[in-house]
Amino acid sequence: MPKLLWLFSLVNLIVGTAAFSVTGILPELAAGLGVGVPAAGQAMTAFALSTAVLAPSLLVLTGSWPRRSVLLLGMGLFTAGCAACAAAPNLAALLAGRVLMGVGAVYIPVAAGIAITLVPPHRRGQALALVFLGMSLSYVVGLPVAAWATAGWGFRVALWGAVALALVAFALLAWRVPRGIQAPGASFAGLWRVLRRADIRSVLALTLVYFIAIFIVFSYIAPVLRALVPMDATQLSLTLSLFGIAGMLGTLSGGAANDRFGARRTLVVQLLVLGTTMVLLPLTAGRWGWMMAVMFAWGVAGFGMMAPQQSRLAALAPREAPLLLSLNSSMLYTGTALGAALGGALAPVVGFAHLSWPGVAAVLAGLALLIASRRFDPPPAVGLNHAGAAPASGSSGQAPAPAPQAAPACD
């Protein structure tokens, strides 16, 4: 794999740590700002909605810019948002900082769009899995470290640590990304073109319901885990680390399974595993080992779906790949926001220990969408044959667009 993909993965580790570490420190964050845990949980909602709505808008507005410039703009905005959160005197200021972080998350689809131009089509799943491996590692490293630092020195230390990491990420991108790096941009015409296609809307809808299911629970992962099995900060950090390892394995296995078995089969298995684990999780109360086993399987299934979904989209419209990946991120974060909002509303009713059960309905909706979208998928898998070539025609009856031209070598 090109070395630049490893850099993108490292930056995603930093972005994921800053974006998602609040889920592991919600009780301390809420106490420090003088609000309830469900209110503090809306920090995820603010970030998610901003990423879903504002980041794609920025992607389109900067469609004619050099890709390196957009990467640096995004990381600069993300860093500024982290600093605003760390200095926030109240919840409103914190939410404003989270919105700015969400705008800066335009970095994510731009990096993914560059990644798929650096490899042949039959390796897209593995390339995307590598880029998003950093996100998974943020759960192994970032969340437990943030929880540990918060327990020892308070939540602001964790937030300022995120600022320092974001500055490092900005410097690395400025140093290592070539000025002449090429990848397709985005436009309003392209946005309208892809949104008119039922096959693309179907894929995006699956991402939406998938992440509603996950973030009904994950937005409140610390209180959920403590409701199932009482644990101190050290035990919580260990549990989050093990869950993060599951996510890392899921990201890698999802990319490999996509390239080996195709997106549809991979996604069916992931949805079935995710739904089963969400049914079982409340039944593990009081048994840490069983809880961890279920959470581990949940992490593998939950994190593994990004590469198959992104690969499906890239195969459906290669020339619009960055825009489609941004829209997929929009659905991801809209699902995150809706999941966080639903989880916050349902927690007082069903309790944190049973919060996964309402999410099963979203998993079933995802399976229904996947079955209904079968007619859109060109054989044999994700629009590519086993040699990595595009099929002669897509489900729309038109010849598919040619794959993006390769960017300059960066290794």
Secondary structure, 3 states (H helix, E strand, C coil): CCHHHHHHHHHHHHHHHHHHHHHHCHHHHHHHHCCCHHHHCHHHHHHHHHHHHHHHHHHHHCCCCCHHHHHHHHHHHHHHHHHHHHCCCCHHHHHHHHHHHHHHCCHHHHHHHHHHHCCCHHHHHHHHHHHHHHHHHHHHHHHHHHHHHHHHHCHHHHHHHHHHHHHHHHHHHHHHCCCCCCCCCCCHHHHHHHHCCHHHHHHHHHHHHHHHHHHHHHCCHHHHHHHHCCCCHHHHHHHHHHHHHHHHHHHHHHHHHHHHHCHHHHHHHHHHHHHHHHHHHHHHCCCHHHHHHHHHHHHHHHHHCHHHHHHHHHHHCHHHHHHHHHHHHHHHHHHHHHHHHHHHHHHHHHCHHHCHHHHHHHHHHHHHHHHHHHHHCCCCECCECCCCCCCCCCCCCCCCCCCCCCCCCCC
